[in-house]
């Protein structure tokens, strides 16, 4: 009886694995490479179906790394010992198997094709594969399959009902950066749904910590920033990031142009919430933030940063904060605003390289500071 039970379990495992592999094969067979969607929505918070229609900044995944074929971690079987002829052959087969899986992923079908939409049963098999497999190249292919299907609104509910949220979130503990990035992309696509957001909030602190400690400008860091941006489309979960605002300003100051723009999208979501104004003003900002206006920085970055500053200034109520101005420490954004006139003089100067629009925005912000935050009567 015990032997028959073992055979039954082994057979069931093989059936699930074969079914999941077939689902991934359907998704990844020879078509043009597709990049996961990235969308920036217009005004509004949630649509009638419970999906975020894009209020503030709402990012879908942007899997833009086309050259990761050589970055994957190849899993070698235990018998593939170095220095033996059999081990050399086994390692060569493992490398070839991993390469084929990655190439199949890179040639995955277009999401406009019906062939890429998996049925609930097929999604369940892929989730079983994610839960059971420990091989990075299999996890990568399965997560891409889930990410592509999570781009469709009706599949977000199905994946949640199948228990997919904790299964994918568990992958965040992996040390493989490629697999972790793909897991973040899946969660990012799933987070466009309001109910999914409520269930994913328990992972926000982990995602935030992983994002600020990841290698600067890495794909994992950008994927984490996109997920946090989606999770802050509404005001409901923004308070969970209050202790990390200083880290976001640090990333903005040190990161490249892509990282800067992604951090700005996140900060803009926070700046539009009056309840986060005090937390933003308390945040410590790098001294290099002022130098942003001294050099030829990207015009888009400067304008977005000024919009964030204007929102914070508009939401600040001096009458309510007058008893506690000393609660803002040196080096905080509050003191940066207080000394912003120095930056403004450089931007508005005759020798300034900035174009007319930047100068107008800076002048407008200085006027708002004088009106809302630092009126002469308070000096």
N, C-alpha and C positions, 0 to 999 in steps of 0.2 A: 504493500500500500504506500509506504514511504517513497519507494523508488518511482512509482507511478506519479505521485504528487510532484516529485522533483522534475520528472520529464514534462509534466504539464506546465510548471512554472517556466522552464527553459523554452518550451514551445511558444508560450504566450509572449515571452520577451522577444523572441525572434520575430513573431508576427508584428508586434508593435514597432520594432526597429525597422523591419522591412517596409511597413506601411509609411512610417515617417520619412524614410529615405526616398520612397517613391514620391511623396508630396514635395520634398525638396527638389527631386529631379525634375518634376513638372515645372517647378518655379524657375529653375536655373538652366534649363536646356537651351540650346543654341539660338539666342536672340541677341539683339543689341543691348549693350550695357545700359542699365537704368539707374539713375540716381534717386535716392529717396527724396521725397518732396520737402521743399522748404517754402513756407508761406508766411507772409506778413499781412495780417488782416487789417480791415478798416475799423471804423468805430463800432462799439458794441461789446458786450461781455460774453453772453451766452446766447445761442440760438434756441429755438423752441424744442429741438431734439436733445438738448443737453450738451451740445458740442460748442466749444468756444469758436465764435465766428471771427475772432481776431481783435477784440478790444485791446488797445495799447499794443504791445508787441507780443505776437503769438507765433512761435517758430516751430515748424515741422523740421524733421531731420534733414541734414544736408551732408550726405555721405560722399564727400568730394575727394576722397583719397583713392585715386585710380591706380596707384603703384604700390599696393600693399602685398603684392604676391610674394615678395621676398622678406616681408616683415613677420609673417606668421610663425608660430612656434610649432615645429614638427614633432609629433608624438612618435617615439620609437618604442617598439615592443621590448619586453625585458630580455628576450634572447638575442637582440641585435647588439652583440658585444663588439666593441671596437678592437680591431686587430685580428679578427677571424674572418675567413672567407664567407662563411654563412652569415655572420653579423653584417658584413659589408653589403651583401645582397639584400638582407632584410631592411637595412637602413635606406638603401636605394629605393626599395619598393615603398617604404613609408614616405620618403620625400616625394616620389612620383604620385602617390595617393593624395598627399596634401596639396600638391600642385594642381592636380586635376580638380579637387574640390574647390580650390580658390578660383581657378579659371572658370569653373561652372558658375560660381557666384558672380564673377565679373561679367558673365554673358547672360545674366538672368533676364527674364522676359520683361517687356514693358508693362507697367501697371494698367495701361489702357486695354490690355488683352484679357479676355475672360479666362484664359488659361492660368493666370497668376492668382486668381481668387480661389482660395481653398475653402472647402466645405467645413462645417463645424467638426465633423468626424476627422477630417484631415488636419485641422488645426489642433485637435486634441492629440493626435499622434505626434505632431511636431512638438507640442508642449511636453509630451512624455519623453521625447528624445532630448529636449533641453534639460529636463529634470534628471535623466538617467545617465547621459553621456558625460564623460570627462575629457574627451578629445577636443582640443581647441578648434581644429578645422571643421569638425562636425557641428560644434556649438555655433561657430561663426555663420555657417550656411543656414542653420536652423533659425538663428536670430534674425538674419536678413529676411528669411521667408516670413517670419512673424512681423517684422518691421514694415515690409511691403503691404501685408494684409491689414496691419493696423492703420494704414493710411486711409482706409475706407471706414466711414462712420458706423455702418452696421456691424463690422467686424470688431470694433472696439468693445461693444457690449458682449459679443460672443466670447471673446478672449477673456474678458473679466468673469463672465459666468462659468467659464471652464477652469477658473482658478489660476489664470495665467499671470496675474499681477505679482503675487509672491514668488512664483516660479522664476520669472524674469528678474525680479528684484534681488533674488538670492545670488544671481550671477555677478552682482556688483562687488561681491567679496573676492572675486578672482583677481589674480595678479597679472593675467594676460591683458595687456592694454587694448589689443584689437577686439577681444571678446567683450571686455568691459565697455568699450565704445559702442559696440553693436547693441548691447543690453540697454545702454542709455538712450540710443536712438529708438528702440522699441518703446521704452517707457515714455519718451518724448512724444511719439505719435499717439500713444494711448492716453496721454494726459490732456489731450484736446477735449476729452469728454469730461463733463462736470462730475459725474459719479466716480469716474476713475480718479480724478483729482482728489476727491475726499478720501479715497482709499490709499492713494499714494503719498499722502502728506506725512505718514509715519516714516517715510524714507528720506524726507527732505534734509534732515540734519546730516545723514550719512552722505548724501549726494553733495551737499554744500561743503562738508569737510574734504571729501575726495577732490572736489573741483578746485578749491583754493590751495591744496597741497600737491596737486598733480604737476607734472613738468610744464613749465610755462609755455603757452602757445600750442600745447599738444592737442591731438584730436580728442582725447578723453576730456581735457579741460573745456574745450569748446562744446562738446556734446553735453557736458554737465551744465554749462551756462545756458544752453538752449532749453534744457529741461527745466531749470529754475525759472527761466523767463516765462515758459508756458504756465508754470505753477503759480506765478504772480500776476497772471492776467486779471484776476479778480483780487479783491482786498482780503479775502477770507484767510489766506495762509501767509500773508506777507510778514506778519509779526515774527514768524519763525526764523527769518533771516536777519533780524535786528542786530544780533551780535556779530554778523559777518560783513556788515556794510564797509567797515574799514578795510577788510581784506579785498573787497571788490574794487575799492578805490586804488588799492595797491596793485591789483592786476591791471587795472586801467592804465596806471602810470607806467608799468614795466612791460606790458604786453605789446605785441605787434598790432598792426592796423585792424586785422580781423578780430583779435581778442578785444581791442578797445571798443569796436562797434558793438560786439555782443554784450559786453559789460554795460554799455550805455543803454541798450534796450532793456536790460534788467533794472538798472537804476531809474530809468524813466517810468517804468511800471510802479516802482516804489514812490517816486516823487509825485505822482498823481494822486496818491492817497494822503489826505491831510493828517491821518493818524500816524503816519510814518515820518512826519516833518521833524519832530524833535529827535528821533533816532538818527535821521540823516545828518542833522546839524551837529550831533554829538560825535559822529564818526571821525576818526583820525584820518587825515589826508596827507599824502606825501608832500614834502616841500617842493618836489619837482612838478606838482600840478600847476603852479603858476607859470612855469617855463613853457607850458603848452602854448601860451599866447605870445611867446618871444620868437619862436621859430616857425618855419613854414610847415605847420601841421596841416593834415588833411582838412579841408574846409568843412566837409560833412561832419567830422568828429567835433570840431569846434562848435558848429551850430547846434548839434544834438546836446552837447554839454551845456550850452547856454540855455536851451529849452528846459533842461533839468533844473538848472539854477533858478530860472524864472518861476517854475512850478513851486519850488521850495519857498521862494520869496513870497509868492502869492498866498500860499497856505499858512505862512507865519503870522501869528497874531501877537503883536508886541504887548498889548494889554494883558493877555493871558500869561505871557512869559516874563513880564517885567520883574517879578520877585525872584526869578531864578536864572538871570543871565550868567551868574558866576558858576553855574553847573556845567557850562561849556568850557572844557579845558583848552589849554594852549595846544595848537596844532590841529584843532577840530575844524570842521567845515564852517562853523559859525565864525571863527576867527579869520578863516580864509576870506569869507565874505566881507568881514570888517576891513580887511586890507586889500580888497579887490581893486580899489581905485588905482593902486600902483600898476596892476596889470592893464587896467583900462587906459591909463595914460600912454602906455607903450603901444597899445592897439590903435588908439585914436590919434597918435602923433603923426606929424607930417611925413616922417621918414618910414612910417609903418608899411610893411609889405602886404598887409591884409586888404582884401577887396572891400568894396563899399557895403555889401550886405553884412559882412562880419562886423564892420565898424558900427552899422546901425543897430545890430543886435546887442553889441556891447554897450553902446550908449543907452539903449532902452533898459538893459539890466541894471546899469548904474543908477538910473532914475528910479527904478523900482526899489533898489536897496535904500535909497535916500527917503523914499516915501513909506515903505512898509517896515523895514527892519532897523534902520539907523537914522531916524529923523533928527534934525538938529536939536529939537527939544530934549532928546534923550542923551545927547553927547555932553 
